[in-house]
Amino acid sequence: MNARTITVNCVSAAGATMAAFLLSTGAYAQTHRTERHFAVEGKPVVTVQNPSGHILVKAWDKHEVMVVGRFAASSVEVDTEQVGNRIEVATHVGDPHASGGDTKTDYEITVPTETELQVRTDSGNVTIDSVHGDVSFDSVTADLALQDVEGYLAIKTIGGSTICTRCAGRMDANSISGNFQLIQPVMDNVRVQTSSGNILFDGSFLSRGIYVLKNYSGTIEVRFSSNDSFDVNASSLFGNVVNQAPVVPDRHQMRAPKYPPNGMAQSLFGSMNEGHAKVELSSFSGTIKILKRD
Amino acid sequence: MQCVQFDKTVENEPDGPLPADAILHLETCPDCRLLRSDLDVIRAASREWGAEELVPPPAIWVALRAQLESEGLIHGPQVPTHVQLGDSVGGKSWLTALLGGSGTSAPRLSLAGAGCLLLVASALLGLQLRMYSGNVSSNASSGGVLARVLPAADSASASPLLGLDLHQTLEGDMERVMASLPGQNASLAMSLEENLGIVDHLIAACEKSMREQPDNPAVRQYLYGAYQQKAVLLATAIDRTTLEDR
């Protein structure tokens, strides 16, 4: 039978004050702290809904989810709920007129490695470390830092930026003005779009991998090594394409994209080595850089 | 004439009469005859598409109107007639119209109502753009399509695109959504407005390019993508207004 727990916490003033001194960053005059533990089996699903604040999610070997929340405002409530292997964490604000700063809540959540995460936030920043389940991230301005994660990464931000370090699996990301940095990725399917942000892909293109990077303005930069093998199709309609790759005409007899004769597009189409991966880089007016890694 | 020259002739004058040497070449070259035949088929199909008017069933608008009236988002005797997506050139008009209401004490936007409108508008826009993505001709038909999707920026008149005048049907602007954001979150509202400006700027740039290069499918795709980004932004804004209700 599933245990269902709904918790609303306001920790005592003495304990909270002590916790504030010991654990907080000092940003709060008086910090409330709540800590909950949930026993889980297999691959749990953890959803976090927090309008503002810092969220740190890290993995451990225990079959348990631990949630530690810290907040300053007395009108803030941290709700947690467990239904089987599904854990929900949500910040609720009692005062509808509270400003964004008043609702700030920080979380430190520790989960089993294979946990699937769904994080929804408006502002602040989110760090996810060494979790190997799928990740869904939905934010307005919050920045996202992913380290050593593995799985399917679905990222949607409006202005928040994403730094993904040593990520594995697949990524589907969209933003309006956020930047994306993929450092040492081990991913075979990457689709990233940002309207005005920059995109950096600094890693190997896996065999049979597909990499689609698109923006409207800003810079798209990919870095390759001499051993990389990929077909590349790079085009900036009203911008520039800077290429250092020794690309030869496409080895697979694919037809090059055709642009009207009055177009101003700069484009590059061809293969490097055997062309095992497929790389599509497109920009409306931004600069595309295909640079050799140092 | 060689095949390469024939290709250039067709490319430069896709709808014009073929010069005599091109006609002579056609008689001796089966590949180019096939190409010419394909182009004729595409041209004929594009004319048929251009003749179609995308008008959703009246029941959709009736249901939408009833939903919006029940939520107090619209009022008055006006009957929906046209959509003015084209007025979005360089501005927020279709979005702001979609969001509705100018009163500061108006009820919170319903995700269902506004989302439904968003879905209908974006889907039909996407359909419209996709339908014509295969139109390779640069004749008046193509120009007409462009004019319907993207009327000139200085045109204040309605554009009979989708059969609904959001300007006349809905009142209001983005402020209403912003006012509904949880806790009057100023930084959240500021970010959404800032990004709305970015997307509007991109749409304006794409529309300008579209007018300059009406037959460039890449520009059309970028414009379509920019509208999709705007739809994502609107969905996010509406979503945040209802965050506390969940």
Interface residues (C-beta under 8 A of the other chain):
Chain A: Q49 P51 S52 H92 V93 D95 P96 H97 A98 S99 G100 D102 T103 D122 S123 V140 T141 K156 I158 G159 N174 I176 S177 Q193 S195 S196 K214 Y216 S217 S235 L237 F238 P257 Y259 P260 P261 N262 G263 A265 F284 S285
Chain B: E11 N12 P182 G183 Q184 N185 A186 S187 L188 S191 L192 E194 N195 I198 V199 L202 A205 C206 S209 Q213 D215 N216 A218 V219 Y222 G225 A226 Q229 V232 L233 T236 R240 L243 E244
